[in-house]
Amino acid sequence: MSETTEITLYATPGAEVPPAKLMFDQHHIPYRWIDIDKDEKAAKYVESLNHGNRSVPTIVWPDGSSLTEPSTDELAKN
């Protein structure tokens, strides 16, 4: 995917809101939400990061590093 200066949150809509989205929203941290059910290119990118799995949420930081299905504690460390 293209380089960005913001956090990108790859996810799917569903009943459970990812803890990352809640944390970002509560702390007013800007991010870009991408629905991998609607964006096949993004879905393939998520699969490439997760050994072929469509694991969500997958978070990509501006430096290109990523976290998949992070806990709240993992998010707080970043």
Jmol script that loads the backbone (N, CA, C; Angstrom):
load data "model"
ATOM      1  N   MET A   1       0.859  -1.173   0.000  1.00  0.00           N
ATOM      2  CA  MET A   1       0.000   0.000   0.000  1.00  0.00           C
ATOM      3  C   MET A   1       0.901   1.230   0.000  1.00  0.00           C
ATOM      4  N   SER A   2       0.314   2.365  -0.220  1.00  0.00           N
ATOM      5  CA  SER A   2       1.098   3.586  -0.307  1.00  0.00           C
ATOM      6  C   SER A   2       1.525   4.082   1.068  1.00  0.00           C
ATOM      7  N   GLU A   3       2.622   4.838   1.072  1.00  0.00           N
ATOM      8  CA  GLU A   3       3.093   5.416   2.320  1.00  0.00           C
ATOM      9  C   GLU A   3       2.124   6.496   2.776  1.00  0.00           C
ATOM     10  N   THR A   4       2.010   6.635   4.091  1.00  0.00           N
ATOM     11  CA  THR A   4       1.110   7.632   4.648  1.00  0.00           C
ATOM     12  C   THR A   4       1.717   8.172   5.934  1.00  0.00           C
ATOM     13  N   THR A   5       1.216   9.304   6.363  1.00  0.00           N
ATOM     14  CA  THR A   5       1.696   9.880   7.614  1.00  0.00           C
ATOM     15  C   THR A   5       0.702   9.626   8.734  1.00  0.00           C
ATOM     16  N   GLU A   6      -0.295   8.795   8.459  1.00  0.00           N
ATOM     17  CA  GLU A   6      -1.274   8.489   9.484  1.00  0.00           C
ATOM     18  C   GLU A   6      -1.364   6.983   9.707  1.00  0.00           C
ATOM     19  N   ILE A   7      -2.016   6.632  10.790  1.00  0.00           N
ATOM     20  CA  ILE A   7      -2.256   5.232  11.119  1.00  0.00           C
ATOM     21  C   ILE A   7      -3.360   4.721  10.194  1.00  0.00           C
ATOM     22  N   THR A   8      -3.201   3.497   9.717  1.00  0.00           N
ATOM     23  CA  THR A   8      -4.235   2.879   8.899  1.00  0.00           C
ATOM     24  C   THR A   8      -4.759   1.664   9.640  1.00  0.00           C
ATOM     25  N   LEU A   9      -6.066   1.614   9.809  1.00  0.00           N
ATOM     26  CA  LEU A   9      -6.730   0.523  10.507  1.00  0.00           C
ATOM     27  C   LEU A   9      -7.521  -0.278   9.482  1.00  0.00           C
ATOM     28  N   TYR A  10      -7.062  -1.489   9.206  1.00  0.00           N
ATOM     29  CA  TYR A  10      -7.746  -2.378   8.282  1.00  0.00           C
ATOM     30  C   TYR A  10      -8.675  -3.255   9.107  1.00  0.00           C
ATOM     31  N   ALA A  11      -9.940  -3.269   8.745  1.00  0.00           N
ATOM     32  CA  ALA A  11     -10.916  -4.017   9.520  1.00  0.00           C
ATOM     33  C   ALA A  11     -12.120  -4.352   8.653  1.00  0.00           C
ATOM     34  N   THR A  12     -13.108  -4.953   9.281  1.00  0.00           N
ATOM     35  CA  THR A  12     -14.388  -5.212   8.640  1.00  0.00           C
ATOM     36  C   THR A  12     -15.482  -4.725   9.576  1.00  0.00           C
ATOM     37  N   PRO A  13     -16.601  -4.304   9.010  1.00  0.00           N
ATOM     38  CA  PRO A  13     -17.688  -3.895   9.892  1.00  0.00           C
ATOM     39  C   PRO A  13     -18.251  -5.130  10.598  1.00  0.00           C
ATOM     40  N   GLY A  14     -18.691  -4.956  11.783  1.00  0.00           N
ATOM     41  CA  GLY A  14     -19.244  -6.084  12.514  1.00  0.00           C
ATOM     42  C   GLY A  14     -19.784  -5.641  13.854  1.00  0.00           C
ATOM     43  N   ALA A  15     -20.283  -6.585  14.588  1.00  0.00           N
ATOM     44  CA  ALA A  15     -20.895  -6.285  15.876  1.00  0.00           C
ATOM     45  C   ALA A  15     -19.872  -5.814  16.903  1.00  0.00           C
ATOM     46  N   GLU A  16     -18.652  -6.327  16.819  1.00  0.00           N
ATOM     47  CA  GLU A  16     -17.632  -5.973  17.806  1.00  0.00           C
ATOM     48  C   GLU A  16     -16.725  -4.876  17.258  1.00  0.00           C
ATOM     49  N   VAL A  17     -16.664  -3.765  17.969  1.00  0.00           N
ATOM     50  CA  VAL A  17     -15.785  -2.667  17.577  1.00  0.00           C
ATOM     51  C   VAL A  17     -14.381  -3.000  18.071  1.00  0.00           C
ATOM     52  N   PRO A  18     -13.377  -2.954  17.188  1.00  0.00           N
ATOM     53  CA  PRO A  18     -12.017  -3.275  17.621  1.00  0.00           C
ATOM     54  C   PRO A  18     -11.548  -2.323  18.723  1.00  0.00           C
ATOM     55  N   PRO A  19     -10.852  -2.856  19.742  1.00  0.00           N
ATOM     56  CA  PRO A  19     -10.317  -1.995  20.799  1.00  0.00           C
ATOM     57  C   PRO A  19      -9.463  -0.860  20.246  1.00  0.00           C
ATOM     58  N   ALA A  20      -8.778  -1.105  19.148  1.00  0.00           N
ATOM     59  CA  ALA A  20      -7.937  -0.063  18.556  1.00  0.00           C
ATOM     60  C   ALA A  20      -8.787   1.132  18.136  1.00  0.00           C
ATOM     61  N   LYS A  21      -9.909   0.887  17.497  1.00  0.00           N
ATOM     62  CA  LYS A  21     -10.782   1.982  17.065  1.00  0.00           C
ATOM     63  C   LYS A  21     -11.279   2.775  18.275  1.00  0.00           C
ATOM     64  N   LEU A  22     -11.688   2.061  19.312  1.00  0.00           N
ATOM     65  CA  LEU A  22     -12.154   2.737  20.522  1.00  0.00           C
ATOM     66  C   LEU A  22     -11.053   3.600  21.132  1.00  0.00           C
ATOM     67  N   MET A  23      -9.841   3.042  21.212  1.00  0.00           N
ATOM     68  CA  MET A  23      -8.728   3.777  21.801  1.00  0.00           C
ATOM     69  C   MET A  23      -8.383   5.007  20.963  1.00  0.00           C
ATOM     70  N   PHE A  24      -8.302   4.836  19.655  1.00  0.00           N
ATOM     71  CA  PHE A  24      -7.979   5.962  18.783  1.00  0.00           C
ATOM     72  C   PHE A  24      -9.036   7.051  18.902  1.00  0.00           C
ATOM     73  N   ASP A  25     -10.300   6.650  18.905  1.00  0.00           N
ATOM     74  CA  ASP A  25     -11.386   7.623  19.006  1.00  0.00           C
ATOM     75  C   ASP A  25     -11.361   8.344  20.354  1.00  0.00           C
ATOM     76  N   GLN A  26     -11.187   7.596  21.439  1.00  0.00           N
ATOM     77  CA  GLN A  26     -11.185   8.197  22.780  1.00  0.00           C
ATOM     78  C   GLN A  26     -10.045   9.184  22.975  1.00  0.00           C
ATOM     79  N   HIS A  27      -8.911   8.902  22.343  1.00  0.00           N
ATOM     80  CA  HIS A  27      -7.728   9.755  22.513  1.00  0.00           C
ATOM     81  C   HIS A  27      -7.539  10.729  21.342  1.00  0.00           C
ATOM     82  N   HIS A  28      -8.542  10.801  20.466  1.00  0.00           N
ATOM     83  CA  HIS A  28      -8.519  11.719  19.319  1.00  0.00           C
ATOM     84  C   HIS A  28      -7.269  11.519  18.455  1.00  0.00           C
ATOM     85  N   ILE A  29      -6.930  10.256  18.244  1.00  0.00           N
ATOM     86  CA  ILE A  29      -5.786   9.905  17.401  1.00  0.00           C
ATOM     87  C   ILE A  29      -6.314   9.696  15.980  1.00  0.00           C
ATOM     88  N   PRO A  30      -5.827  10.480  15.033  1.00  0.00           N
ATOM     89  CA  PRO A  30      -6.331  10.327  13.665  1.00  0.00           C
ATOM     90  C   PRO A  30      -5.872   9.009  13.036  1.00  0.00           C
ATOM     91  N   TYR A  31      -6.761   8.415  12.283  1.00  0.00           N
ATOM     92  CA  TYR A  31      -6.454   7.174  11.581  1.00  0.00           C
ATOM     93  C   TYR A  31      -7.361   7.077  10.363  1.00  0.00           C
ATOM     94  N   ARG A  32      -6.967   6.204   9.482  1.00  0.00           N
ATOM     95  CA  ARG A  32      -7.770   5.937   8.282  1.00  0.00           C
ATOM     96  C   ARG A  32      -8.326   4.530   8.414  1.00  0.00           C
ATOM     97  N   TRP A  33      -9.635   4.374   8.312  1.00  0.00           N
ATOM     98  CA  TRP A  33     -10.319   3.087   8.398  1.00  0.00           C
ATOM     99  C   TRP A  33     -10.494   2.548   6.988  1.00  0.00           C
ATOM    100  N   ILE A  34     -10.073   1.310   6.775  1.00  0.00           N
ATOM    101  CA  ILE A  34     -10.277   0.688   5.468  1.00  0.00           C
ATOM    102  C   ILE A  34     -11.005  -0.632   5.686  1.00  0.00           C
ATOM    103  N   ASP A  35     -12.142  -0.765   5.048  1.00  0.00           N
ATOM    104  CA  ASP A  35     -12.975  -1.965   5.124  1.00  0.00           C
ATOM    105  C   ASP A  35     -12.456  -2.956   4.087  1.00  0.00           C
ATOM    106  N   ILE A  36     -11.832  -4.033   4.555  1.00  0.00           N
ATOM    107  CA  ILE A  36     -11.254  -4.984   3.601  1.00  0.00           C
ATOM    108  C   ILE A  36     -12.312  -5.832   2.907  1.00  0.00           C
ATOM    109  N   ASP A  37     -13.557  -5.791   3.384  1.00  0.00           N
ATOM    110  CA  ASP A  37     -14.630  -6.472   2.661  1.00  0.00           C
ATOM    111  C   ASP A  37     -14.991  -5.727   1.384  1.00  0.00           C
ATOM    112  N   LYS A  38     -14.701  -4.435   1.345  1.00  0.00           N
ATOM    113  CA  LYS A  38     -15.045  -3.603   0.183  1.00  0.00           C
ATOM    114  C   LYS A  38     -13.843  -3.234  -0.670  1.00  0.00           C
ATOM    115  N   ASP A  39     -12.636  -3.496  -0.174  1.00  0.00           N
ATOM    116  CA  ASP A  39     -11.421  -3.096  -0.887  1.00  0.00           C
ATOM    117  C   ASP A  39     -10.521  -4.324  -1.040  1.00  0.00           C
ATOM    118  N   GLU A  40     -10.626  -4.953  -2.198  1.00  0.00           N
ATOM    119  CA  GLU A  40      -9.895  -6.206  -2.425  1.00  0.00           C
ATOM    120  C   GLU A  40      -8.376  -6.011  -2.380  1.00  0.00           C
ATOM    121  N   LYS A  41      -7.905  -4.883  -2.886  1.00  0.00           N
ATOM    122  CA  LYS A  41      -6.467  -4.605  -2.836  1.00  0.00           C
ATOM    123  C   LYS A  41      -5.992  -4.520  -1.380  1.00  0.00           C
ATOM    124  N   ALA A  42      -6.769  -3.865  -0.552  1.00  0.00           N
ATOM    125  CA  ALA A  42      -6.435  -3.766   0.875  1.00  0.00           C
ATOM    126  C   ALA A  42      -6.498  -5.142   1.534  1.00  0.00           C
ATOM    127  N   ALA A  43      -7.478  -5.949   1.155  1.00  0.00           N
ATOM    128  CA  ALA A  43      -7.598  -7.299   1.711  1.00  0.00           C
ATOM    129  C   ALA A  43      -6.355  -8.123   1.373  1.00  0.00           C
ATOM    130  N   LYS A  44      -5.882  -8.022   0.150  1.00  0.00           N
ATOM    131  CA  LYS A  44      -4.665  -8.745  -0.254  1.00  0.00           C
ATOM    132  C   LYS A  44      -3.456  -8.247   0.533  1.00  0.00           C
ATOM    133  N   TYR A  45      -3.396  -6.951   0.795  1.00  0.00           N
ATOM    134  CA  TYR A  45      -2.308  -6.378   1.583  1.00  0.00           C
ATOM    135  C   TYR A  45      -2.332  -6.939   3.005  1.00  0.00           C
ATOM    136  N   VAL A  46      -3.515  -6.982   3.603  1.00  0.00           N
ATOM    137  CA  VAL A  46      -3.653  -7.552   4.955  1.00  0.00           C
ATOM    138  C   VAL A  46      -3.219  -9.016   4.942  1.00  0.00           C
ATOM    139  N   GLU A  47      -3.622  -9.754   3.940  1.00  0.00           N
ATOM    140  CA  GLU A  47      -3.217 -11.154   3.814  1.00  0.00           C
ATOM    141  C   GLU A  47      -1.700 -11.276   3.712  1.00  0.00           C
ATOM    142  N   SER A  48      -1.074 -10.354   2.998  1.00  0.00           N
ATOM    143  CA  SER A  48       0.390 -10.414   2.843  1.00  0.00           C
ATOM    144  C   SER A  48       1.105 -10.164   4.171  1.00  0.00           C
ATOM    145  N   LEU A  49       0.491  -9.382   5.031  1.00  0.00           N
ATOM    146  CA  LEU A  49       1.081  -9.107   6.344  1.00  0.00           C
ATOM    147  C   LEU A  49       0.841 -10.230   7.351  1.00  0.00           C
ATOM    148  N   ASN A  50      -0.194 -11.036   7.092  1.00  0.00           N
ATOM    149  CA  ASN A  50      -0.641 -12.021   8.071  1.00  0.00           C
ATOM    150  C   ASN A  50      -0.623 -13.454   7.555  1.00  0.00           C
ATOM    151  N   HIS A  51       0.413 -13.791   6.797  1.00  0.00           N
ATOM    152  CA  HIS A  51       0.627 -15.167   6.342  1.00  0.00           C
ATOM    153  C   HIS A  51      -0.598 -15.749   5.626  1.00  0.00           C
ATOM    154  N   GLY A  52      -1.233 -14.913   4.796  1.00  0.00           N
ATOM    155  CA  GLY A  52      -2.363 -15.376   4.005  1.00  0.00           C
ATOM    156  C   GLY A  52      -3.713 -15.237   4.686  1.00  0.00           C
ATOM    157  N   ASN A  53      -3.733 -14.750   5.915  1.00  0.00           N
ATOM    158  CA  ASN A  53      -4.993 -14.616   6.652  1.00  0.00           C
ATOM    159  C   ASN A  53      -5.533 -13.193   6.572  1.00  0.00           C
ATOM    160  N   ARG A  54      -6.845 -13.087   6.574  1.00  0.00           N
ATOM    161  CA  ARG A  54      -7.514 -11.777   6.608  1.00  0.00           C
ATOM    162  C   ARG A  54      -7.776 -11.398   8.065  1.00  0.00           C
ATOM    163  N   SER A  55      -6.725 -11.354   8.842  1.00  0.00           N
ATOM    164  CA  SER A  55      -6.834 -11.059  10.269  1.00  0.00           C
ATOM    165  C   SER A  55      -7.085  -9.579  10.489  1.00  0.00           C
ATOM    166  N   VAL A  56      -8.153  -9.287  11.243  1.00  0.00           N
ATOM    167  CA  VAL A  56      -8.490  -7.909  11.536  1.00  0.00           C
ATOM    168  C   VAL A  56      -8.809  -7.759  13.013  1.00  0.00           C
ATOM    169  N   PRO A  57      -8.537  -6.604  13.558  1.00  0.00           N
ATOM    170  CA  PRO A  57      -7.951  -5.487  12.858  1.00  0.00           C
ATOM    171  C   PRO A  57      -6.454  -5.676  12.640  1.00  0.00           C
ATOM    172  N   THR A  58      -5.983  -5.151  11.550  1.00  0.00           N
ATOM    173  CA  THR A  58      -4.557  -5.020  11.293  1.00  0.00           C
ATOM    174  C   THR A  58      -4.284  -3.530  11.232  1.00  0.00           C
ATOM    175  N   ILE A  59      -3.316  -3.102  12.025  1.00  0.00           N
ATOM    176  CA  ILE A  59      -2.972  -1.683  12.106  1.00  0.00           C
ATOM    177  C   ILE A  59      -1.603  -1.494  11.481  1.00  0.00           C
ATOM    178  N   VAL A  60      -1.495  -0.524  10.586  1.00  0.00           N
ATOM    179  CA  VAL A  60      -0.207  -0.190   9.984  1.00  0.00           C
ATOM    180  C   VAL A  60       0.142   1.225  10.419  1.00  0.00           C
ATOM    181  N   TRP A  61       1.297   1.347  11.063  1.00  0.00           N
ATOM    182  CA  TRP A  61       1.787   2.628  11.567  1.00  0.00           C
ATOM    183  C   TRP A  61       2.457   3.398  10.440  1.00  0.00           C
ATOM    184  N   PRO A  62       2.620   4.692  10.583  1.00  0.00           N
ATOM    185  CA  PRO A  62       3.236   5.498   9.526  1.00  0.00           C
ATOM    186  C   PRO A  62       4.625   5.016   9.106  1.00  0.00           C
ATOM    187  N   ASP A  63       5.361   4.368  10.008  1.00  0.00           N
ATOM    188  CA  ASP A  63       6.695   3.879   9.653  1.00  0.00           C
ATOM    189  C   ASP A  63       6.666   2.550   8.901  1.00  0.00           C
ATOM    190  N   GLY A  64       5.451   2.005   8.670  1.00  0.00           N
ATOM    191  CA  GLY A  64       5.312   0.756   7.930  1.00  0.00           C
ATOM    192  C   GLY A  64       5.217  -0.481   8.810  1.00  0.00           C
ATOM    193  N   SER A  65       5.493  -0.355  10.099  1.00  0.00           N
ATOM    194  CA  SER A  65       5.347  -1.501  10.989  1.00  0.00           C
ATOM    195  C   SER A  65       3.862  -1.765  11.210  1.00  0.00           C
ATOM    196  N   SER A  66       3.546  -2.975  11.673  1.00  0.00           N
ATOM    197  CA  SER A  66       2.136  -3.313  11.830  1.00  0.00           C
ATOM    198  C   SER A  66       1.893  -4.145  13.086  1.00  0.00           C
ATOM    199  N   LEU A  67       0.642  -4.137  13.511  1.00  0.00           N
ATOM    200  CA  LEU A  67       0.150  -4.975  14.604  1.00  0.00           C
ATOM    201  C   LEU A  67      -1.128  -5.633  14.122  1.00  0.00           C
ATOM    202  N   THR A  68      -1.307  -6.888  14.476  1.00  0.00           N
ATOM    203  CA  THR A  68      -2.517  -7.602  14.101  1.00  0.00           C
ATOM    204  C   THR A  68      -3.237  -8.060  15.353  1.00  0.00           C
ATOM    205  N   GLU A  69      -4.515  -7.754  15.398  1.00  0.00           N
ATOM    206  CA  GLU A  69      -5.371  -8.102  16.522  1.00  0.00           C
ATOM    207  C   GLU A  69      -4.715  -7.746  17.856  1.00  0.00           C
ATOM    208  N   PRO A  70      -4.232  -6.499  17.992  1.00  0.00           N
ATOM    209  CA  PRO A  70      -3.519  -6.138  19.231  1.00  0.00           C
ATOM    210  C   PRO A  70      -4.458  -6.002  20.421  1.00  0.00           C
ATOM    211  N   SER A  71      -3.907  -6.295  21.584  1.00  0.00           N
ATOM    212  CA  SER A  71      -4.645  -6.063  22.817  1.00  0.00           C
ATOM    213  C   SER A  71      -4.554  -4.578  23.152  1.00  0.00           C
ATOM    214  N   THR A  72      -5.344  -4.138  24.094  1.00  0.00           N
ATOM    215  CA  THR A  72      -5.284  -2.749  24.537  1.00  0.00           C
ATOM    216  C   THR A  72      -3.906  -2.442  25.095  1.00  0.00           C
ATOM    217  N   ASP A  73      -3.304  -3.384  25.819  1.00  0.00           N
ATOM    218  CA  ASP A  73      -1.959  -3.188  26.386  1.00  0.00           C
ATOM    219  C   ASP A  73      -0.919  -3.004  25.276  1.00  0.00           C
ATOM    220  N   GLU A  74      -1.016  -3.817  24.208  1.00  0.00           N
ATOM    221  CA  GLU A  74      -0.090  -3.670  23.087  1.00  0.00           C
ATOM    222  C   GLU A  74      -0.233  -2.298  22.438  1.00  0.00           C
ATOM    223  N   LEU A  75      -1.467  -1.835  22.298  1.00  0.00           N
ATOM    224  CA  LEU A  75      -1.703  -0.525  21.690  1.00  0.00           C
ATOM    225  C   LEU A  75      -1.120   0.589  22.549  1.00  0.00           C
ATOM    226  N   ALA A  76      -1.271   0.470  23.843  1.00  0.00           N
ATOM    227  CA  ALA A  76      -0.767   1.500  24.760  1.00  0.00           C
ATOM    228  C   ALA A  76       0.745   1.629  24.672  1.00  0.00           C
ATOM    229  N   LYS A  77       1.439   0.563  24.344  1.00  0.00           N
ATOM    230  CA  LYS A  77       2.906   0.589  24.232  1.00  0.00           C
ATOM    231  C   LYS A  77       3.362   1.287  22.964  1.00  0.00           C
ATOM    232  N   ASN A  78       2.473   1.417  22.001  1.00  0.00           N
ATOM    233  CA  ASN A  78       2.830   2.034  20.721  1.00  0.00           C
ATOM    234  C   ASN A  78       2.360   3.444  20.745  1.00  0.00           C
TER     235      ASN A  78
END
end "model"
wireframe off; spacefill off
backbone 0.3
color backbone group
